[in-house]
Amino acid sequence: MNLHWLLRAARWARHPPSEARVKLVLAIIAICVVIFGIERIFGWPDWLGIDPVRRGMRF
């Protein structure tokens, strides 16, 4: 941990974020968890997958 992050943490401890900002961050994390859960339950659609590329010489 460098000095910049230590000073940033000290400033954050003196002036914590507002309740609205905390709710915003938690909502974004919740949305990401829901999207991850949906992807794990239903799987990734084939049309969004990447086709494998064969490397080598082409004749």
Secondary structure as UniProt FT lines:
FT   HELIX           3..14
FT   HELIX           19..42
FT   HELIX           46..48
//
